[in-house]
Amino acid sequence: MPLPLVALVGRPNVGKSTLFNRLVGQRLAIVEDIPGTTRDRLYASSEWSGYDFVVVDTGGLAADDEHAFAEAVRNQALVAIEEADVVVLLTDAGAGPTAGDRDVAQMLRESGKPIVLAVNKAEQRTRALDAAEFWTLGIGEPMLISAIQGIGTGDLLDAVVAHLPRQDVDPAPDTRLHLAIIGRPNVGKSSILNRLVGHERAVVSPMAGTTRDAVDTPLRYHGDELVLVDTAGIRRRGQIEPGIEKYSVLRALRALERCDVAVLVIDAVDGVTAQDAHIGGYLQAAGVGAIIAVNKWDLVEKDTNTSIEVERTVRDALKHLDYAPVVFISALSGQRVIKLVEQAMAVNASRRMRIGTAELNRLVADLQAKHTLSRAGRPLKIKYATQVGVAPPHIVFFVNDAELVHFSYERYVTNQIRERFGFAGTPIKLSFRSGERREESDAKARRGHPRSRTR
């Protein structure tokens, strides 16, 4: 299940990006003393008192801001509020409660979401005394903080996690296959969904951007229940229109967080575009299974070699998804659309496949025999390997020195794993560990480690 989401909202230039960086422990948001610097929502994971959650930084909410991006920024923040489990309203102790703060507070009261009121820039005692004025906003006790110095942020996080659902008991897992349909606007994603479910579940229109929300639709296929997720089309950053369409992009990306397999839809007439490759990068980074669907195949003039040539072109353009099966479909006629479900089930099985340690160590012996690697005269020695995770598969290699492992060697190992064990349609995460006891390394591998890559 997706992690709970905490949205930081407020007027421009009250310190939201500084607080965001403080809460997530990294300098991810651009911080400038210029109102309106943050235009798009920015997500990052955080943890406090055993609670894991996602923090989202938003552009400032300003009802009468004449800045060129004011309306787009306002829409971004509004939809962040809609998405959030808890909202932190950040205000400025030096400015006192303004008309803009009151407008935002009213908007938050109407949302019905849990609200935590934070009064920032309260380093000085005189400002702390003035903060009592913020009771007039009518959304609860003002919490005094200094985002830049970290003062009061622990108390703020205590208040935030008090509103989050308890995480000490895991909910019953949803074992159904979740299949997302992603791609540029107007490539036929909604038409594919409608063809699969057999009725007009999603609105279909030749106008780009018709679908704005991620829509979940249950589907039963030969006794197995799946969940289809239709998403808004993703455009290049510079081509995203202000307002709701920006929200659509981030909602589509969040859909990748909760799916098992994603179908990347390509327009057969347009061919693979730079944006298709960009979206493929999102898909690979999410670690989900991948299928490439070449839609509108009925509109392409063909001969006996057309599909072979087109598949070669697709694979050349999407090298980072070289493990994904390619399916030629027509949502309009229904040609091979059901093949997407069959492929998704096979890919999902690959994602969850586990290889025994004995089999992996036979692979290790063959790797050492076929291809030796050395740097600065020092050879790489692989001691043994074990699989520590699935979905995606995560294999750890214990070596004499992990620094000897070159990118090209990782690619070679990945290819050998695929040749022997398959893993069709799923990325594979490889980790290389050195100089540690086995038990310690296994535990670290399960937690994740910077010397890990997914391919």
N, C-alpha and C positions, 0 to 999 in steps of 0.2 A: 504494500500500500504506500502511496506517496506520503512523505513526511509532512507534519503540520507546517503551515506557512504563517510567518509573522511579517506583516507589512509595516514599513516606516513611512508615515505620511505627514504632511504639514506644509506650511507656506514655503516659498523658495528661500534659500539661504539661512535656514535655522540650524543647519548642521546635520542633516539626515545622512549624507554620504560619509561624514566623519564618524557618526555613530555606527553606521553600517560596517565600516572598516574595523571599528573597535570590537563589534560583536562577533564578526567572523574571523578576526585575528589575522587579516591580510589587507593590504592596501589594494583593494579591487575597484573601488569607486573613485572616479575623478573628483578631486576636492578643489574648488576654487571659490574665492570670495566674490563670485558673480552670480546673481540670481539666475536660476534656470539652467545651470551647467548640466545637471542630470536630466536627460530627456527620456531615456528608456529605462524600464525596470531592470534591475540587476539582481540575480539570484545567487545565493551561496549558502552552504550548510553551516550550521553551528550546533553547539551542545552546551547544556548547562544543567547541573544537578542530575545527570543521568537521562536528561531529555534531549533527543535529537530533533531538530527542526530546521526549516529553511527560512532565511531572512531575505526580504526583498526590499531593495532601495527604490524609491520612486522619485519622479520629478515633483516639483512643488505644486501644491494645490492653490490656485489663486483665481478667484471668481472674476476679478476685473483687471487681470494682468494683460497688457497689450503686447507682450513679447510675441514674436512670430510663432513660437512653438507653444504658446500658453494653452491653446485648446487641446493640442495633441498630448501635452504633458498632463493636463487635467484628466483626459480620458484614460491615460495610462494609470494614473493613481486611482481613479474610480474603479477600474476593473481589478486593480490589485486589491482593493478593499473587498470587492465581491469574492475574490479568490481566497482571501486570508481567513485563517482561524482566529487570529488575534491581531488587532491594529494598535500600533504605538503612534499616538499623536505627539509630534515633537514641536515645541514652542521655544521662543527666545525670551529668557529672563530679562534681558536688557530692554527689550521692546515692550514687554508687558503684553497682556491679552489684546490683540488687535481685532478689527472687524473681520479680517481674513481668518483669524483663528476661530472666531465665533461661527463663521460660515462653515468651516471645516468640521467643527464640533457638531453643528446641527446635522450635517451630512452623515457623520458617523453615528449619531443617535438614531437616525432613520434607518441605517444599515442593520441595526440590531446585533452587530458583532461585538464581542468583548473588546473594551478599549482600555489602554493604559496611557495616562497623560504624563509626559516627560517634559520638564522645563530645563532646557539646555543653557549652557553658558552661565551657570550659577556658581562659578568659582569664588566670587567675592561675597562676603557676608551680607553686604547691603542688598545685593541682588537676590540672595536667598530669602531675605525678609520680604522683598517685593513679590516673591513668587506666590504668596497667599492670594494675590488677586486672581490667580488662575482658577480658583474655586468657582468663580462666576461663570466658567464655561459649562458647568453642569454635567461633567462627565467623570467626576470622581476626584480622588486626592492627587494633587500635583506632586510628582516625584522629581527632586532636584538632582541634576546630573551635570557633569562636564564631559562631553564626548571626547574632547581633545586631550583631557588629562585622565580620563577613566574614572572620575569621581562619581559614585552613586550608580555605576552601571551594573554592579552586582545586585543591588536592591531592585533595579529595574528588571533584570532578568528573572529574579525571584517572582516578581509580580506577573511577568509574561508567562512563565511555565505554570503558574497557578491556574491559568485559564486553559492550558493544553490538556488533551485527553491523556489519561494514565497510560504509560507505555510499559509498565512492569508485567503486564499479561498480554501476550500476542493474540490478536484476533484470529479466528479460524481462517486459515489461508484459502484464498480463492484459487482453486487448482485449474480452473478453466483456462484454455489458451486465449490470450488477449492479442488480437491481430490489428495493428494500426495500418491505416492507408495514408501515406504521406506523399508530398510532391508539390511542384509549382502549382499556382492557380490555373484552373481551366485545362487540366490534363485528363480529367475524367474520373476523379476519385469518387465523387458521389454517385456517378453512374455505375461504377463497379460495385459499390455497396448495394445500390438498389437492385442490380442484377443478381447479386448473391442472395439477398433476402426475399426477392420475388415481388417486391412492391415499392412504391415511392416512399421509402423511409427518409431519405434526404432530399432536400430541394435541389433540383438539377437545372442549371441555367447556363447558357453560353457566356454570360457575363462573368468575368474573373472576380473571385472574391465572394461568391454567393454564400459559401459555408463559412460561418464565423466561429462556431463552437465545435469542440470535439464531442461527437455524438456516439454513445455506446449502444450497440444493437446485439442482443443475443441471437445466436444462430445454432441450430442443431444439424449435424451432418453425420449420417450413419451412426446415430446413437451417442455421438460426442457433442457436448455443448461448447461453443466458442463465443467470444465476445468480439464483435467488429467495432473498430474505432475509426470513424471518418473524421478527418481533421481539415482545418483551413489550410489553403495553399500557402507555401512559404516562398516569398520573393527575396531577392537580394536586398540587403539592408538599405541601400540608397534608393530602392524602388518601392519601399513600403510606404503606403499612404498614412498620413497622420490619423490618429483616432483608433477606431475599433479594429482596423486591419492589423495594427501593430500588436494589439492584444491577441489577435488570431494566431500570429506567428508564435508567440510565447506559449499560448495554450497548446498549439501543435507540438512544440518541443516538450512540454510537460507530458503530453500523451505518450511520448517515447519512454518516459520514466516508468510508466505503468503497463507497458505492453511487453509481450514476450518476443513477438516477431513483427517486423514492419515491412510492408510492401512499398517500395519506392516506384512510383508511377512515372514513366517516361512517355512523352508524346512521340509516336512513331513518325509522324510527319515532320515535326521540328527537329528530331534527333536529340542527342544528348547535349544539353546546354551547360554553361559554366555553373548556373544555379543548381542544376541537377547534381553536379559533382559536389557543390557546397552542401546541399541537403544530405547527400550520401555521407559526408563527413560528420554531420550531426548524428546520423544513424549509427555509424561505426563507433563514435565516442560514447553513445548510450549503451553499447555492449549488448544490444539485442540482436536476434536473428534477422537476416535480411533476405529479401526476394526482390528482384528487379522485374517489373511488369512493363513491357513495351505495349502501350495501349494504342488504339486506333489502327491496328494492324490491317484492318479491312480496307483502309484508304491507301495502302502502299502497293504500287505495282511490283509484281514478284516474278521471279523465275526460279529455277531449281536451287540456286545458290543464295537467294536473297537473305534467308534467315541466318545462314552461316556468316555472311558478310556483315549483316547488321549486328549480330551478337559479337563479332570480333570488334566492331567499332565501339559498341557499348562497353566492352571490357577494357579496351584501350583508354577510354575516357573516364572509366570508374575503376581505376586500378586498385584503389583502397577497398573495393568491394569485390575483389576477385573470387571470393569464396561464395558469393551469392548466386543461386540459380537464376537464369533468365527465362521468362515466360512471355510468349507473344499472344496478346489477347485483343479482343474487341468487346468493350463494354456495351456498345450499341447492338451488336448481333448476339452477344453472349459467348462468342467463340473462346473456348478454353478458360473462361473466367473461373469456373469451379476448380480448375487446376491450381489456382492460388491457394485455396483452402487445403488441398491435398499436399502441396509443397510446404505450406505453413506448418502442418502437423508433423511432417518429416523433419523440418528444420528445428522445430521445438524439441523433438526427440533427440536430435544431435546436440542441442544446447545442454540437455540434461544427462547426456551419456557420460559414464564414468569408466575410465580405463584402469585396470589393475596395476599395482606397482610392479609386479613381475613382468608384465608386458611392456611397461614403460622402460624398465631397465634393460630389456632385450633391445629396445630401440636405442638406448644410450650406448650399448656395446656396438651397435651398427654405426651410430653416428661417429664414434671414436675411430672405428675402422675405416670408414669411407672418407672422412674429412677431418683433418687435424687443423687446429687453429693455434697460432702463436703470435705474440707481439713482443717486440724487443728481445727476441730470443727465448721468451718464456712460454711454454706450451699451456694451453687450456686443458684441464682435466675435469671431466664430469664424473662425479662420484656416484650419484644415483639420482633418480627423479621420482616424483610422486604427484598425483593429482589431489589438490586440496580444496577444489570447489567446482561447482557447475553453474550454468546459466549466467555468464558464459563459462566454458571450461577453463580452469586455472591450473596450470602445471608448473611445479617448482623444480628447478634443476640445481642441485648442490654441487658447487665447483670449487676448485682450489683458489681461484681469484676472479670474482665477478667483473672486475675492471677490464679483464682481458676480452670480454664478450663484445664483439662488434655488431653494429646494426645489421650488416649483411649476413652475419652468422645466425642471428635471431631469425631472419627471413628464411634462411636455409633450414633451420630446425623446424619452423612452422610448416614449411612445405613438406618436410619429411613426415611430420605428424599427420598432416592431411592425407598424404599418399597412403599411409599405413592404416589410419583409423577412420578416415572420412571427415567427420565434423562439418558436413556440408551446410552452408548457410549461416554458420555461426562464427563470430570472432573467437580467437583463442588467446587467452592471457598467459604470457610466459614470464616467469620470475627466475632470476639467478641469484643464488645465495652463496656466501663464502665465509669460512672461518667461524662458524657457530655450531653449537650442539644441535642435534636434529630436532629435539623437542622445542627448543627455543625458536628455531627457524620455522618450524611448522606453525607455531602460534603467530609469529610475525607475518607469515605468508597469508594466513587467514585474515589478519587485520588490514592487509594491504601494505605496500612498500614502494618507495619511489623508483626502485630498480625493476619495476614491472611494466610490461607493455602488452597491449592488446592488439592482436592482428586478425 
